[in-house]
Amino acid sequence: MKRMLFTPGPTEIPAEVLASQSRPIPHHRTDEYRQIFLEQTRLLQEHLGTTQPVLTLAASGSGAMEAALVNLLSPGDEIVAVEGGKFGERWGKIAEAYGLTVHRVKVAYGRVAGPKEVESAIAAHPKAKAVFVTHSETSTGALFPVHEIAKVVRAKGLLTVVAVSFN
Ligand SMILES: Cc1ncc(COP(=O)(O)O)c(C=O)c1O
């Protein structure tokens, strides 16, 4: 019997993609590899509907969350973290591990926070430099209104950092 996974990941991989992984691996400092990498970056931009740079990281999603946080902020900075599940909570944990002060907008599992709650948190913590939020909180199934949240955050001059899962 074929085992089916119903978690947010790992993703089911089509047979032809699995088969392509059995082909010889080109060295990563050759023109052959550079072409493959540039093409996959172009395809990712097309898939994500952006002309902005797309960075591919050899890490799990949490590694990408950590990379975003440490490259945008410094120890001692203050942030607002929107928490309504395991992945929202992860933003705050990573930030504290790097010596940032975290102001939490907490909602019960299964619920979402919206722009009003985030705006109040920014008003209460004027030193905050960024707001961290999770789009689809896959640990509960709740979808956060990140566009609306980002609008109020941008209006206040802060950065919005969003964890988005694609499967
Ligand atoms: C919403 C969300 N954020 C972050 C992650 C990152 O988790 P991981 O480090 O296990 O890839 C996941 C993985 O399922 C996720 O669903």
The ligand as an SDF file (V2000), in Angstrom:
LIG
                    3D

 16 16  0  0  0  0  0  0  0  0999 V2000
    3.7820   27.6210    8.5960 C   0  0  0  0  0  0  0  0  0  0  0  0
    5.1160   26.9620    8.6760 C   0  0  0  0  0  0  0  0  0  0  0  0
    6.1690   27.7200    9.0650 N   0  0  0  0  0  0  0  0  0  0  0  0
    7.4080   27.1960    9.1550 C   0  0  0  0  0  0  0  0  0  0  0  0
    7.6370   25.8370    8.8840 C   0  0  0  0  0  0  0  0  0  0  0  0
    9.0420   25.3530    9.0090 C   0  0  0  0  0  0  0  0  0  0  0  0
    9.2060   24.1040    9.5480 O   0  0  0  0  0  0  0  0  0  0  0  0
   10.4620   23.1900    9.1870 P   0  0  0  0  0  0  0  0  0  0  0  0
   11.6700   23.8330    9.7920 O   0  0  0  0  0  0  0  0  0  0  0  0
   10.1350   21.8850    9.8100 O   0  0  0  0  0  0  0  0  0  0  0  0
   10.5830   23.1190    7.6830 O   0  0  0  0  0  0  0  0  0  0  0  0
    6.5620   25.0230    8.4830 C   0  0  0  0  0  0  0  0  0  0  0  0
    6.7300   23.5870    8.1950 C   0  0  0  0  0  0  0  0  0  0  0  0
    5.8010   22.8050    8.1240 O   0  0  0  0  0  0  0  0  0  0  0  0
    5.2790   25.5950    8.3720 C   0  0  0  0  0  0  0  0  0  0  0  0
    4.2180   24.8510    7.9930 O   0  0  0  0  0  0  0  0  0  0  0  0
  1  2  1  0
  2  3  1  0
  2 15  2  0
  3  4  2  0
  4  5  1  0
  5  6  1  0
  5 12  2  0
  6  7  1  0
  7  8  1  0
  8  9  2  0
  8 10  1  0
  8 11  1  0
 12 13  1  0
 12 15  1  0
 13 14  2  0
 15 16  1  0
M  END
$$$$
